[in-house]
Amino acid sequence: MSVVSKVLFHNILYLKKGGTAMRIVTLTKETKQSILDDLLKRSPNNYTQYESTVNEIIENVRSNKDAAIFDYTLKFDRFALNAENIRVTRAEIDEAYRLLDQELIEVIRQSAENIRTFHTKQLRNSWFDSKEDGTILGMKITPIAKAGVYVPGGKAAYPSSVLMNVIPAKVAGVGQIIMTTPPGTDGRVNPGTLVAADIAGVDTIYKVGGAQAIAAMAFGTESIPKVDKITGPGNIFVALAKKAVYGYVSIDSIAGPSEILVLADETANPRYVAADLLSQAEHDELASAILVTTSKGLAEQVSREVDGFVKELSRSQIIQKSLDNYGYILLAENMADAIDAANAIASEHLEILTKNPFDTMTRIRNAGAIFLGEYASEPLGDYFAGPNHILPTNGTAKFFSPVNVDDFIKKTSIISYSREALEKVHENIERFAKSEGLTAHANSIKVRFEDQ
């Protein structure tokens, strides 16, 4: 169990008796702060001990390009990569279609269409506003030229994340989308990953993983082109590499462990709540699953249901460690306090299971994605509904948004003034510039009216 302040335990009502899987804690100002502090320990920003290793990899790839990539792939993935086999071929993609269950392929297609439909509604158009005096102001919307998507390999291969990264870029009109993903020891890539990439519209797939893949996309090599933006999940080395190259390229975010918060009252179904909490706890030992409720009865029922599920589910060891580390049931005195806690935690996924979830939702300010009602469980958003499942974590929903079409466009301001329009305001501009000591700025305006 993770270390939290002593005050937390003074407020525990019900703690792991007889194998119970979740602790119930009275929600107070002190316990809320203790849990917030505890959750923040999972941030990639706290893993600075790996930064020197990551920086060394980045500099090696930046200097030695393909040669460095080939060396790291042999070292970490035990596959002899070279210029001839670094790209996934059309034949490999076709083989992936044959290997994958045909019904699953159809589900991936349907999911892709839902994601495409949702993100198409986010498209923006350039706009211009003109006045009679010759003033023209506007905003020019342009997609970025090249985007790079990182996809984990092995057991962490998630075709759904391929769709969520690539489709918004395609909708935005990105000219070229490349993907990097680590190969197996046999040089193959997960067939689900390949099929999802093909359906989503990736142009080229490279068999490169880890921090070296991020460096390759950030700076370019003989085989891999430099991109303008890098998106996609990965382990701590990938996360730190994205952080290190930010500024040379844009990135989506520094993703932390998965998290879910369920906000519920006495009307919620405890079995549904328990199942939904565990849907995120199974990701890894650092995942967070929190229930905030006003009902002591629901809290106790959910804890019992969790215990029953943990004994049945295939990833029970991971789930139990996740719950021991970052699983909480917070018992609030009233719904206002419960909502305040939800806003403070700013969870990646927020489910609202209250008598009137839409009314409760109006008081939520901070969440990556909000799921309303008992039939909108979190996996619906992960796989099929259409909104993006790449969401802000570790409290960053207070200022970050899900991956969306805007992540793959640039906005350029447009300004045009006639002489008549500028003449009306030139003295004001000159005065403002002089007040900042920037006489060249003032002069740039002044010279246009020297004949007056």
C-alpha positions in Angstrom: 0.0 0.0 0.0 1.3 3.5 -0.9 2.4 5.8 1.8 -0.1 8.5 2.8 -0.3 10.8 5.8 -1.3 9.4 9.2 -4.5 11.5 9.1 -5.8 9.4 6.3 -5.8 6.3 8.4 -7.5 8.0 11.3 -10.5 8.5 9.0 -10.7 5.0 7.7 -14.0 3.3 8.3 -13.5 0.0 6.7 -10.1 -1.3 5.7 -9.3 -4.7 4.0 -10.9 -7.0 6.6 -11.3 -10.6 5.5 -9.7 -9.9 2.1 -11.9 -6.9 1.2 -10.3 -5.3 -1.9 -11.0 -1.6 -1.3 -10.6 0.8 1.6 -13.4 3.2 2.6 -12.2 6.6 3.8 -14.1 9.5 5.1 -13.7 12.5 2.8 -12.3 15.5 4.6 -10.0 18.3 3.6 -7.0 16.4 5.0 -7.8 13.1 3.4 -8.5 14.7 0.0 -5.1 16.5 0.1 -3.3 13.3 1.2 -4.8 11.3 -1.7 -4.0 14.1 -4.2 -0.4 14.1 -3.0 -0.3 10.3 -3.3 -1.7 10.3 -6.9 0.8 12.9 -8.0 3.7 10.5 -7.1 2.7 8.6 -10.3 3.6 11.4 -12.6 6.4 10.8 -15.2 7.9 14.0 -13.9 9.0 12.1 -10.8 11.1 9.6 -12.7 14.1 11.8 -13.2 16.5 9.0 -12.5 15.9 7.7 -16.1 16.4 11.1 -17.8 20.2 10.7 -18.3 19.7 7.4 -20.0 17.0 8.8 -22.2 19.0 11.9 -23.1 22.0 9.7 -24.0 19.8 7.6 -26.4 18.4 10.8 -28.0 21.8 12.3 -28.6 23.1 9.1 -30.0 20.2 8.9 -32.5 20.5 12.5 -33.3 24.2 12.1 -34.2 24.3 8.6 -35.6 20.8 8.3 -37.0 20.0 4.8 -38.5 23.1 3.2 -37.1 22.0 4.1 -33.5 18.5 2.8 -34.2 19.8 -0.5 -35.5 22.0 -0.9 -32.5 19.3 -0.2 -29.9 16.8 -2.5 -31.7 19.3 -5.3 -31.5 20.0 -4.6 -27.9 16.5 -4.0 -26.6 14.3 -6.0 -29.0 16.8 -8.6 -30.0 16.1 -8.1 -33.7 18.6 -7.3 -36.4 17.1 -4.2 -38.0 18.6 -2.7 -41.1 17.6 -0.3 -43.9 15.9 -3.1 -45.9 13.6 -4.4 -43.2 12.9 -1.3 -41.1 9.6 -0.6 -43.0 6.5 -2.8 -42.6 5.7 -4.1 -46.1 2.3 -4.3 -47.8 2.7 -8.1 -47.7 3.1 -8.0 -43.9 -0.1 -5.9 -43.6 -2.0 -8.3 -45.8 -0.8 -11.2 -43.6 -2.0 -9.4 -40.5 -5.5 -9.3 -42.0 -5.4 -13.0 -42.5 -4.1 -13.7 -39.0 -6.7 -11.5 -37.2 -10.2 -12.7 -36.5 -12.5 -11.4 -39.3 -15.2 -10.3 -36.9 -12.7 -8.3 -34.9 -11.6 -6.6 -38.1 -15.2 -5.5 -38.7 -15.4 -4.2 -35.2 -12.2 -2.2 -35.7 -13.8 -0.8 -38.9 -17.0 0.2 -37.1 -15.0 1.8 -34.3 -12.9 3.7 -36.8 -16.0 5.1 -38.5 -17.4 6.3 -35.1 -14.2 8.0 -34.3 -14.0 9.6 -37.7 -17.6 10.9 -37.5 -17.0 12.4 -34.0 -13.8 14.1 -34.9 -15.1 15.5 -38.2 -17.5 17.7 -36.1 -14.4 19.3 -34.6 -13.1 20.7 -37.9 -12.6 24.4 -38.2 -12.5 26.7 -41.2 -10.4 29.7 -41.9 -12.2 32.9 -41.3 -11.8 36.6 -42.4 -13.5 39.7 -41.1 -13.4 42.8 -43.3 -14.5 46.4 -42.6 -15.4 49.3 -44.9 -12.2 51.2 -44.0 -10.0 48.4 -45.5 -9.3 46.5 -42.3 -9.1 42.7 -42.8 -8.5 40.4 -39.9 -8.7 36.7 -39.9 -7.4 33.2 -39.0 -5.9 30.8 -41.5 -6.3 27.1 -40.5 -3.6 24.8 -41.8 -2.9 21.1 -41.0 0.6 20.2 -40.0 2.6 18.5 -42.7 3.9 15.4 -40.9 2.7 13.6 -37.8 4.4 10.7 -36.0 2.5 8.1 -33.9 4.2 5.9 -31.4 2.6 2.5 -30.6 3.8 0.2 -27.9 4.5 -3.4 -28.8 4.3 -6.8 -27.2 1.7 -7.3 -24.5 1.0 -3.5 -24.5 -0.2 -3.4 -28.1 -3.5 -1.5 -28.2 -5.1 -1.2 -31.7 -7.7 1.1 -30.3 -5.0 3.7 -29.5 -3.8 3.5 -33.1 -7.2 4.6 -34.2 -7.4 7.3 -31.6 -4.1 8.8 -32.6 -4.3 8.5 -36.4 -7.9 9.3 -37.3 -7.9 12.9 -35.8 -4.8 13.6 -37.8 -6.4 12.3 -41.0 -9.5 14.3 -40.4 -7.4 17.4 -39.8 -5.8 16.8 -43.2 -2.2 16.0 -42.2 -0.2 15.3 -45.3 1.9 12.4 -44.0 1.4 10.1 -41.0 4.1 7.7 -40.0 4.0 5.2 -37.2 6.8 3.6 -35.1 6.3 0.4 -33.1 8.8 -2.1 -31.7 9.2 -5.5 -33.5 9.2 -8.9 -31.9 12.4 -11.0 -31.9 11.2 -12.4 -35.2 10.8 -8.9 -36.7 7.0 -9.1 -36.8 4.6 -6.5 -35.6 1.4 -7.2 -33.7 -1.3 -8.0 -36.4 -4.0 -6.0 -34.6 -1.7 -2.9 -34.6 -1.1 -3.3 -38.4 -4.7 -3.8 -39.3 -5.8 -0.8 -37.2 -3.0 1.4 -38.7 -4.1 0.4 -42.2 -7.8 1.1 -41.5 -6.9 4.4 -39.9 -4.8 5.5 -42.9 -1.1 5.4 -41.7 1.2 6.0 -44.6 4.4 4.2 -43.4 5.1 2.0 -40.4 8.6 1.6 -39.0 9.8 -1.3 -36.8 11.4 0.9 -34.1 10.4 1.3 -30.5 11.4 3.0 -27.3 13.1 6.4 -26.7 15.1 5.8 -29.9 11.9 5.9 -32.0 10.9 9.2 -30.4 14.3 10.6 -31.2 14.2 9.4 -34.8 10.8 11.1 -35.4 12.0 14.3 -33.7 15.2 14.7 -35.6 15.0 12.4 -38.6 17.3 9.6 -39.8 18.3 8.2 -43.2 15.2 5.9 -43.0 12.7 7.8 -40.8 11.6 11.3 -41.7 11.4 14.1 -39.1 7.9 14.9 -38.2 6.2 18.0 -36.8 4.2 16.4 -34.0 4.5 13.1 -32.0 1.6 11.5 -30.3 0.9 8.1 -28.7 1.4 6.3 -25.4 4.5 4.4 -24.1 6.5 3.4 -21.1 8.5 5.8 -18.9 11.4 6.0 -21.3 9.1 6.9 -24.2 7.3 9.5 -22.0 10.6 11.1 -20.9 11.8 11.1 -24.5 8.7 12.9 -25.6 9.3 15.4 -22.8 12.9 15.9 -23.9 12.2 16.5 -27.6 9.3 18.9 -26.9 10.2 22.2 -28.6 12.0 20.5 -31.5 8.6 19.0 -32.3 5.2 19.3 -30.7 3.8 16.4 -28.6 0.4 15.4 -27.3 1.2 15.1 -23.6 3.3 13.3 -21.1 0.9 10.5 -20.3 0.7 9.1 -16.8 -0.9 5.9 -15.5 -4.6 5.3 -16.2 -7.2 6.5 -13.8 -11.0 6.4 -13.2 -13.2 8.2 -10.7 -16.8 7.2 -10.2 -19.1 9.8 -8.7 -22.2 8.1 -7.3 -25.1 8.4 -4.9 -27.4 5.8 -3.4 -29.2 5.1 -6.7 -26.1 3.6 -8.3 -25.8 -0.1 -9.0 -22.9 -1.4 -6.8 -22.0 -4.2 -9.2 -21.7 -1.8 -12.1 -19.6 0.6 -10.1 -17.2 -2.2 -9.0 -16.8 -3.5 -12.5 -16.1 -0.1 -13.9 -13.5 0.7 -11.2 -11.7 -2.5 -12.0 -11.7 -1.8 -15.8 -8.9 0.7 -15.1 -7.2 -1.0 -12.2 -6.3 -3.9 -14.5 -4.0 -1.6 -16.6 -1.1 -1.7 -14.3 0.0 -1.4 -10.6 0.1 2.4 -10.8 -3.5 2.8 -12.2 -5.9 4.6 -9.9 -9.5 3.6 -9.2 -11.6 5.9 -6.9 -15.2 5.9 -5.9 -16.6 9.1 -4.4 -20.1 8.6 -2.9 -22.5 10.1 -0.4 -23.9 6.6 0.5 -22.2 4.5 3.1 -24.3 1.5 2.0 -23.2 1.8 -1.6 -19.6 2.1 -0.4 -19.7 -1.1 1.5 -21.6 -3.0 -1.2 -19.0 -1.8 -3.9 -16.1 -2.9 -1.7 -17.7 -6.4 -1.4 -18.4 -6.6 -5.1 -14.8 -5.6 -5.9 -13.6 -8.4 -3.7 -15.7 -10.9 -5.6 -14.6 -9.6 -9.0 -10.9 -9.6 -8.1 -11.1 -13.4 -7.3 -12.5 -14.0 -10.8 -10.7 -11.7 -13.2 -7.6 -12.8 -15.2 -5.4 -9.9 -14.2 -6.3 -10.2 -10.5 -2.7 -9.7 -9.2 -2.3 -6.5 -11.1 -5.7 -5.3 -10.0 -5.0 -6.0 -6.4 -1.7 -4.2 -6.4 -3.4 -1.2 -8.1 -6.1 -1.1 -5.5 -3.6 -1.5 -2.7 -1.6 1.4 -4.1 -4.2 3.8 -5.5 -7.7 2.4 -4.9 -10.0 4.4 -2.6 -13.7 4.7 -1.7 -14.2 8.2 -0.4 -17.4 8.7 1.7 -18.6 12.3 1.3 -21.0 14.1 3.7 -23.0 15.6 0.7 -22.9 15.7 -3.1 -21.3 19.2 -3.1 -18.3 17.8 -1.2 -18.2 14.8 -3.6 -18.2 17.1 -6.6 -15.5 19.3 -5.1 -13.3 16.2 -4.6 -13.9 15.1 -8.2 -12.9 18.5 -9.5 -9.8 18.5 -7.3 -8.7 15.1 -8.5 -9.5 15.9 -12.2 -9.6 12.3 -13.2 -8.8 11.0 -16.7 -12.1 9.2 -16.8 -15.1 10.4 -14.7 -18.3 8.3 -14.5 -21.4 10.0 -13.0 -23.9 7.5 -11.6 -26.3 9.7 -9.7 -30.1 10.2 -9.8 -29.7 13.0 -12.3 -26.3 12.6 -13.9 -26.8 15.4 -16.5 -27.4 17.9 -13.7 -24.4 16.7 -11.7 -22.3 17.0 -14.9 -23.0 20.8 -15.1 -21.0 21.2 -11.9 -18.0 19.3 -13.1 -15.1 21.5 -14.3 -12.2 19.1 -14.5 -12.2 15.7 -16.2 -10.7 14.1 -19.3 -13.9 12.4 -20.4 -17.3 12.3 -18.6 -19.5 9.2 -18.8 -23.1 9.8 -17.9 -25.5 7.1 -16.6 -25.2 3.4 -15.8 -25.0 2.3 -19.5 -22.1 4.6 -20.4 -19.3 2.6 -18.8 -15.7 3.7 -19.4 -14.8 0.9 -21.9 -17.5 2.3 -24.2 -15.2 5.3 -24.7 -12.1 3.2 -24.9 -13.2 1.2 -27.9 -16.3 2.4 -29.7 -18.3 5.5 -29.0 -16.1 7.9 -31.0 -14.7 10.5 -28.6 -10.9 10.2 -28.1 -9.6 8.0 -25.4 -6.2 9.7 -25.2 -6.9 11.9 -22.2 -5.1 14.1 -19.7 -3.9 12.3 -16.6 -2.4 13.1 -13.2 -4.7 16.1 -12.6 -3.8 17.8 -15.9 -7.4 17.7 -17.0 -7.5 21.1 -15.2 -5.7 22.6 -18.2 -5.3 19.9 -20.9 -7.9 18.4 -23.3 -8.3 15.0 -25.0 -6.4 14.5 -28.3 -8.5 16.1 -31.0 -8.4 17.6 -34.5 -7.0 20.9 -33.2 -3.9 19.0 -32.1 -3.0 18.5 -35.8 -3.7 22.0 -37.2 -1.9 25.4 -37.0 -3.7 28.7 -36.7 -2.1 31.7 -38.4 -3.3 35.2 -37.8 -4.1 37.4 -40.9 -3.8 41.2 -40.7 -4.3 43.7 -43.4 -4.9 47.5 -43.0 -5.5 50.2 -45.7 -3.8 53.5 -45.3 -7.2 55.0 -44.2 -7.5 52.4 -41.4 -3.9 52.8 -40.2 -4.1 56.6 -40.3 -6.9 56.6 -37.7 -4.7 54.7 -35.1 -1.1 55.3 -36.0 -0.4 57.8 -33.2 -1.9 55.4 -30.7 0.4 52.7 -31.9 3.5 54.9 -31.8 2.7 56.1 -28.3 2.3 52.5 -27.1 5.6 51.5 -28.7 7.5 54.4 -27.2 6.1 53.6 -23.8 7.9 50.3 -24.0 11.1 51.9 -25.2 10.8 50.4 -28.7 11.4 53.4 -30.9 12.1 51.3 -34.0 8.6 49.8 -33.6 7.2 53.4 -33.4 9.3 54.5 -36.4 7.9 51.6 -38.5 4.5 53.1 -38.2 5.6 56.7 -38.3 7.4 56.6 -41.7 4.2 55.8 -43.4 2.8 59.2 -42.5 5.9 61.4 -42.9 4.3 63.5 -45.6 1.6 64.7 -43.2 
